[in-house]
Amino acid sequence: MVAYPEIPGLGAVRRRLGGALFARVAGPDGPATRARVHDTPGPRWFGPDRPIRTVHGDASMFTGGLRALLLQSLHPLAMAAVAAHSGFRGDPWGRLQRTSGFLAVTTFGTAGDAEQAVARVRAIHERVRGTTPDGEPYRASDPHLLGWVHAAEVDSFLRAHRRYGAAPLDDAGYDAYVADAARVATALGVQDPPRDQAELAEVLEAYRPELRSTRAARDATRFLLLSPPLPWAARAPYAVLAAGAVGLLPLWARAPLGVPYLPLVEETGVRWAGQGLTRTIRWAMTPPPGPGK
């Protein structure tokens, strides 16, 4: 964990900002959940030195999570399931809190709690099924569809951490991160998930013929980038976060989602602003040092 010296007079600001961010991400039960996840004794799926803890515990996850949602929307079956069943428009913060809770439990919690969390998600997936506007049937429990969601998510978290993480890993570290994430994916029902960066790239490439622009994907993109349910005071920081997420998208995903490619702006202003915002989030959400530290 990065240590930040406490500047006199900023403690209250830090506590308010950190508390507001944590409440948005973790929800009203966040403090109790955090205590259970981190303080309950017992074996874990991942030890303290595992790369998945480094990646999932970093503030770059804010950017990576938004990038994952944008990329995942390009699969018409995944997008149809999200649009019909997730409540991302009516309750976007609830969805974020459920997702962040699952990531926290499976990454940092006890093995027993992680197994229970996976079982709950699998039970939900079994109930999520339907038909797209084009008449294609989908099941959230379909291993192939789960494989796309997993690959897009892991690729997004990895790329966001590589660009905005406090301590980016080397290639061996990111290979190990993909392997760690594969354990969770297998438990969720993904068949033969990628276990290093090369395999991850191959999996993403293999899904590309199935991806396309849909009205639901474009609507979700506009909602996520242009009209998030936020107070006006939070719109400017969120715009930086959104620009950072778009800047991490592959070029082939830009046109289907209707987002621009501005290489000079993205490699200078967006990257600089994104790094500044991520450092601010990290500072706010890192507990201040105790007396004498």
Kinemage of the C-alpha trace (Angstrom):
@kinemage 1
@onewidth
@group {chain A} dominant
@subgroup {mainchain}
@vectorlist {calphas} color= white
{ca met a 1} P 0.000 0.000 0.000
{ca val a 2} L 1.265 3.482 -0.851
{ca ala a 3} L 1.888 5.710 2.174
{ca tyr a 4} L 0.789 9.342 1.896
{ca pro a 5} L 2.019 11.934 4.382
{ca glu a 6} L -0.828 13.756 6.071
{ca ile a 7} L -0.821 17.515 5.462
{ca pro a 8} L -2.293 19.508 8.359
{ca gly a 9} L -5.798 20.726 7.554
{ca leu a 10} L -6.470 18.144 4.837
{ca gly a 11} L -7.486 15.331 7.138
{ca ala a 12} L -11.160 16.292 7.169
{ca val a 13} L -11.205 16.688 3.379
{ca arg a 14} L -9.577 13.301 2.988
{ca arg a 15} L -12.073 11.629 5.299
{ca arg a 16} L -15.092 13.196 3.590
{ca leu a 17} L -13.901 12.387 0.080
{ca gly a 18} L -12.808 8.892 0.972
{ca gly a 19} L -16.062 8.239 2.808
{ca ala a 20} L -18.158 9.467 -0.112
{ca leu a 21} L -16.249 7.329 -2.618
{ca phe a 22} L -16.400 4.260 -0.406
{ca ala a 23} L -20.140 4.699 0.143
{ca arg a 24} L -20.741 4.884 -3.617
{ca val a 25} L -18.678 1.778 -4.319
{ca ala a 26} L -19.518 -0.364 -1.292
{ca gly a 27} L -22.998 0.804 -0.313
{ca pro a 28} L -24.522 1.215 3.160
{ca asp a 29} L -23.172 -2.148 4.341
{ca gly a 30} L -19.678 -1.327 3.120
{ca pro a 31} L -17.948 -0.949 6.514
{ca ala a 32} L -19.355 -4.243 7.795
{ca thr a 33} L -18.490 -6.015 4.549
{ca arg a 34} L -14.940 -4.638 4.581
{ca ala a 35} L -14.432 -5.785 8.154
{ca arg a 36} L -15.718 -9.271 7.367
{ca val a 37} L -13.646 -9.578 4.190
{ca his a 38} L -10.368 -8.444 5.692
{ca asp a 39} L -10.635 -9.415 9.355
{ca thr a 40} L -12.238 -12.855 9.274
{ca pro a 41} L -9.549 -15.483 9.915
{ca gly a 42} L -9.161 -18.438 7.595
{ca pro a 43} L -7.503 -19.566 4.356
{ca arg a 44} L -7.860 -17.403 1.248
{ca trp a 45} L -7.884 -18.237 -2.427
{ca phe a 46} L -5.027 -15.758 -2.889
{ca gly a 47} L -2.157 -15.018 -0.555
{ca pro a 48} L -0.993 -11.476 0.253
{ca asp a 49} L 1.751 -11.596 -2.381
{ca arg a 50} L -0.509 -12.541 -5.302
{ca pro a 51} L -0.828 -10.075 -8.233
{ca ile a 52} L -4.630 -10.176 -8.175
{ca arg a 53} L -4.514 -8.429 -4.806
{ca thr a 54} L -2.244 -5.739 -6.218
{ca val a 55} L -4.470 -5.083 -9.224
{ca his a 56} L -7.875 -5.342 -7.558
{ca gly a 57} L -6.769 -3.281 -4.581
{ca asp a 58} L -5.687 -0.292 -6.666
{ca ala a 59} L -7.638 2.862 -7.525
{ca ser a 60} L -7.084 2.158 -11.242
{ca met a 61} L -10.008 -0.268 -10.922
{ca phe a 62} L -12.377 2.700 -11.297
{ca thr a 63} L -11.117 3.280 -14.837
{ca gly a 64} L -10.782 -0.412 -15.599
{ca gly a 65} L -14.327 -1.160 -14.493
{ca leu a 66} L -15.818 1.478 -16.765
{ca arg a 67} L -13.687 0.293 -19.672
{ca ala a 68} L -14.891 -3.275 -19.040
{ca leu a 69} L -18.554 -2.231 -19.216
{ca leu a 70} L -17.993 -0.432 -22.509
{ca leu a 71} L -16.117 -3.342 -24.078
{ca gln a 72} L -18.501 -6.016 -22.791
{ca ser a 73} L -21.463 -4.191 -24.347
{ca leu a 74} L -20.203 -5.053 -27.846
{ca his a 75} L -21.362 -8.649 -27.491
{ca pro a 76} L -25.080 -8.519 -28.363
{ca leu a 77} L -26.012 -11.437 -26.103
{ca ala a 78} L -24.135 -10.039 -23.102
{ca met a 79} L -25.623 -6.595 -23.705
{ca ala a 80} L -29.141 -7.999 -24.015
{ca ala a 81} L -28.753 -9.791 -20.683
{ca val a 82} L -27.461 -6.643 -18.989
{ca ala a 83} L -30.171 -4.429 -20.481
{ca ala a 84} L -32.995 -6.766 -19.505
{ca his a 85} L -31.886 -8.052 -16.130
{ca ser a 86} L -29.118 -6.035 -14.446
{ca gly a 87} L -30.984 -2.818 -13.651
{ca phe a 88} L -27.933 -0.779 -14.620
{ca arg a 89} L -30.089 2.215 -15.574
{ca gly a 90} L -32.523 2.145 -12.690
{ca asp a 91} L -29.985 1.135 -10.059
{ca pro a 92} L -26.460 1.642 -11.446
{ca trp a 93} L -24.932 2.164 -8.002
{ca gly a 94} L -26.504 -1.019 -6.723
{ca arg a 95} L -24.977 -2.935 -9.597
{ca leu a 96} L -21.585 -1.341 -8.944
{ca gln a 97} L -21.815 -2.224 -5.256
{ca arg a 98} L -22.703 -5.838 -5.977
{ca thr a 99} L -19.833 -6.162 -8.444
{ca ser a 100} L -17.286 -4.515 -6.171
{ca gly a 101} L -18.456 -6.673 -3.282
{ca phe a 102} L -17.975 -9.829 -5.320
{ca leu a 103} L -14.479 -8.768 -6.389
{ca ala a 104} L -13.548 -7.906 -2.806
{ca val a 105} L -14.774 -11.198 -1.375
{ca thr a 106} L -13.195 -13.423 -4.020
{ca thr a 107} L -9.905 -11.500 -3.998
{ca phe a 108} L -9.411 -10.802 -0.292
{ca gly a 109} L -12.019 -12.812 1.632
{ca thr a 110} L -11.874 -16.281 3.100
{ca ala a 111} L -12.152 -19.278 0.815
{ca gly a 112} L -15.516 -20.136 2.355
{ca asp a 113} L -16.936 -16.656 1.735
{ca ala a 114} L -15.536 -16.670 -1.815
{ca glu a 115} L -17.226 -19.990 -2.549
{ca gln a 116} L -20.541 -18.693 -1.200
{ca ala a 117} L -20.262 -15.528 -3.307
{ca val a 118} L -19.610 -17.599 -6.425
{ca ala a 119} L -22.568 -19.865 -5.643
{ca arg a 120} L -24.876 -16.836 -5.328
{ca val a 121} L -23.726 -15.419 -8.665
{ca arg a 122} L -24.111 -18.781 -10.400
{ca ala a 123} L -27.648 -19.096 -9.057
{ca ile a 124} L -28.484 -15.626 -10.425
{ca his a 125} L -26.953 -16.501 -13.801
{ca glu a 126} L -29.165 -19.595 -14.025
{ca arg a 127} L -32.256 -17.366 -13.868
{ca val a 128} L -31.045 -14.814 -16.433
{ca arg a 129} L -32.171 -15.878 -19.880
{ca gly a 130} L -34.160 -14.419 -22.717
{ca thr a 131} L -34.078 -13.348 -26.347
{ca thr a 132} L -32.398 -10.393 -28.021
{ca pro a 133} L -34.399 -7.936 -30.168
{ca asp a 134} L -33.057 -9.878 -33.166
{ca gly a 135} L -34.473 -13.150 -31.854
{ca glu a 136} L -31.234 -14.699 -30.553
{ca pro a 137} L -31.623 -16.646 -27.305
{ca tyr a 138} L -29.160 -16.060 -24.482
{ca arg a 139} L -28.351 -17.556 -21.093
{ca ala a 140} L -26.113 -15.748 -18.608
{ca ser a 141} L -24.843 -19.155 -17.486
{ca asp a 142} L -23.603 -20.005 -21.001
{ca pro a 143} L -19.863 -20.778 -20.530
{ca his a 144} L -19.037 -19.140 -23.863
{ca leu a 145} L -20.789 -15.899 -22.910
{ca leu a 146} L -19.202 -15.985 -19.462
{ca gly a 147} L -15.849 -16.356 -21.201
{ca trp a 148} L -16.345 -13.090 -23.077
{ca val a 149} L -17.394 -11.179 -19.971
{ca his a 150} L -14.390 -12.538 -18.083
{ca ala a 151} L -11.857 -11.822 -20.830
{ca ala a 152} L -13.103 -8.254 -21.351
{ca glu a 153} L -13.027 -7.602 -17.605
{ca val a 154} L -9.554 -9.003 -16.982
{ca asp a 155} L -8.124 -7.208 -19.999
{ca ser a 156} L -9.651 -3.941 -18.772
{ca phe a 157} L -8.380 -4.246 -15.209
{ca leu a 158} L -4.913 -5.208 -16.460
{ca arg a 159} L -4.621 -2.336 -18.920
{ca ala a 160} L -5.936 0.212 -16.425
{ca his a 161} L -3.450 -0.957 -13.817
{ca arg a 162} L -0.584 -0.902 -16.297
{ca arg a 163} L -1.353 2.733 -17.126
{ca tyr a 164} L -2.687 4.141 -13.843
{ca gly a 165} L -1.627 1.713 -11.116
{ca ala a 166} L 0.495 2.889 -8.193
{ca ala a 167} L 3.068 0.158 -8.834
{ca pro a 168} L 2.652 -1.380 -12.312
{ca leu a 169} L 3.759 -5.010 -12.597
{ca asp a 170} L 6.168 -6.487 -15.112
{ca asp a 171} L 4.962 -8.910 -17.792
{ca ala a 172} L 5.502 -11.916 -15.530
{ca gly a 173} L 3.393 -10.216 -12.880
{ca tyr a 174} L 0.552 -9.520 -15.284
{ca asp a 175} L 0.724 -13.087 -16.582
{ca ala a 176} L 0.309 -14.213 -12.966
{ca tyr a 177} L -2.618 -11.831 -12.565
{ca val a 178} L -4.404 -13.414 -15.539
{ca ala a 179} L -3.737 -16.845 -14.000
{ca asp a 180} L -5.128 -15.711 -10.630
{ca ala a 181} L -8.268 -14.348 -12.275
{ca ala a 182} L -8.707 -17.668 -14.110
{ca arg a 183} L -9.335 -19.376 -10.780
{ca val a 184} L -12.373 -17.184 -10.128
{ca ala a 185} L -13.552 -17.546 -13.724
{ca thr a 186} L -13.391 -21.345 -13.537
{ca ala a 187} L -15.435 -21.314 -10.344
{ca leu a 188} L -18.062 -19.181 -12.127
{ca gly a 189} L -18.335 -21.659 -14.996
{ca val a 190} L -15.904 -20.341 -17.624
{ca gln a 191} L -14.333 -23.220 -19.511
{ca asp a 192} L -10.552 -23.039 -19.976
{ca pro a 193} L -10.094 -19.313 -19.249
{ca pro a 194} L -6.849 -17.645 -20.364
{ca arg a 195} L -3.912 -17.994 -17.994
{ca asp a 196} L -1.451 -15.458 -19.345
{ca gln a 197} L -1.461 -12.317 -21.487
{ca ala a 198} L -0.826 -14.170 -24.742
{ca glu a 199} L -3.789 -16.466 -24.170
{ca leu a 200} L -5.923 -13.489 -23.147
{ca ala a 201} L -5.121 -11.712 -26.422
{ca glu a 202} L -5.992 -14.857 -28.375
{ca val a 203} L -9.323 -15.230 -26.594
{ca leu a 204} L -10.300 -11.614 -27.226
{ca glu a 205} L -9.386 -11.946 -30.897
{ca ala a 206} L -11.442 -15.123 -31.205
{ca tyr a 207} L -14.564 -13.315 -29.951
{ca arg a 208} L -14.277 -10.419 -32.389
{ca pro a 209} L -16.449 -11.970 -35.150
{ca glu a 210} L -19.314 -12.114 -32.617
{ca leu a 211} L -19.054 -8.454 -31.605
{ca arg a 212} L -21.077 -5.697 -33.207
{ca ser a 213} L -22.708 -2.370 -32.664
{ca thr a 214} L -26.260 -2.544 -31.377
{ca arg a 215} L -28.680 0.119 -30.288
{ca ala a 216} L -28.474 -1.220 -26.740
{ca ala a 217} L -24.681 -0.953 -26.742
{ca arg a 218} L -24.729 2.600 -28.096
{ca asp a 219} L -27.423 3.622 -25.593
{ca ala a 220} L -25.408 2.112 -22.742
{ca thr a 221} L -22.296 3.945 -23.927
{ca arg a 222} L -24.107 7.292 -23.992
{ca phe a 223} L -25.546 6.611 -20.550
{ca leu a 224} L -22.175 5.656 -19.054
{ca leu a 225} L -20.173 8.454 -20.682
{ca leu a 226} L -22.591 11.354 -21.003
{ca ser a 227} L -25.422 11.029 -18.489
{ca pro a 228} L -24.303 9.112 -15.390
{ca pro a 229} L -26.494 9.569 -12.294
{ca leu a 230} L -24.116 11.931 -10.516
{ca pro a 231} L -24.406 15.359 -8.877
{ca trp a 232} L -22.972 18.202 -10.920
{ca ala a 233} L -19.987 18.560 -8.597
{ca ala a 234} L -18.879 15.049 -9.516
{ca arg a 235} L -19.356 15.386 -13.275
{ca ala a 236} L -15.929 16.871 -14.034
{ca pro a 237} L -13.920 14.155 -12.217
{ca tyr a 238} L -16.148 11.511 -13.772
{ca ala a 239} L -15.489 12.987 -17.232
{ca val a 240} L -11.774 12.453 -16.627
{ca leu a 241} L -12.474 8.873 -15.554
{ca ala a 242} L -14.612 8.283 -18.644
{ca ala a 243} L -11.976 9.748 -20.959
{ca gly a 244} L -9.391 7.471 -19.400
{ca ala a 245} L -11.609 4.427 -19.941
{ca val a 246} L -12.245 5.359 -23.586
{ca gly a 247} L -8.526 5.960 -24.083
{ca leu a 248} L -7.844 2.347 -23.078
{ca leu a 249} L -10.309 0.861 -25.579
{ca pro a 250} L -8.860 -0.924 -28.622
{ca leu a 251} L -9.243 0.949 -31.881
{ca trp a 252} L -11.585 -1.684 -33.304
{ca ala a 253} L -14.075 -1.010 -30.468
{ca arg a 254} L -14.307 2.762 -30.974
{ca ala a 255} L -16.479 3.067 -34.082
{ca pro a 256} L -19.101 0.460 -33.025
{ca leu a 257} L -19.576 2.322 -29.752
{ca gly a 258} L -19.548 5.740 -31.410
{ca val a 259} L -16.579 7.092 -29.440
{ca pro a 260} L -13.749 9.086 -31.050
{ca tyr a 261} L -10.048 8.354 -31.357
{ca leu a 262} L -7.914 11.395 -30.549
{ca pro a 263} L -4.371 10.033 -30.184
{ca leu a 264} L -2.572 13.264 -29.341
{ca val a 265} L -5.133 14.284 -26.722
{ca glu a 266} L -5.300 10.785 -25.256
{ca glu a 267} L -1.540 10.374 -24.946
{ca thr a 268} L -1.048 13.754 -23.290
{ca gly a 269} L -3.995 15.472 -21.617
{ca val a 270} L -6.150 12.408 -20.926
{ca arg a 271} L -3.272 10.327 -19.578
{ca trp a 272} L -2.020 13.165 -17.373
{ca ala a 273} L -5.481 13.992 -16.039
{ca gly a 274} L -6.265 10.317 -15.476
{ca gln a 275} L -3.099 9.793 -13.488
{ca gly a 276} L -3.892 12.829 -11.364
{ca leu a 277} L -7.452 11.692 -10.687
{ca thr a 278} L -6.358 8.149 -9.840
{ca arg a 279} L -3.747 9.466 -7.400
{ca thr a 280} L -6.436 11.604 -5.765
{ca ile a 281} L -8.801 8.632 -5.405
{ca arg a 282} L -5.970 6.512 -4.024
{ca trp a 283} L -5.037 9.222 -1.517
{ca ala a 284} L -8.632 9.662 -0.379
{ca met a 285} L -9.303 5.949 0.070
{ca thr a 286} L -5.996 5.078 1.747
{ca pro a 287} L -6.279 5.290 5.542
{ca pro a 288} L -4.079 8.083 6.908
{ca pro a 289} L -0.966 7.041 8.844
{ca gly a 290} L -1.362 6.553 12.561
{ca pro a 291} L 0.384 8.635 15.197
{ca gly a 292} L 4.144 8.664 14.822
{ca lys a 293} L 4.128 7.277 11.283
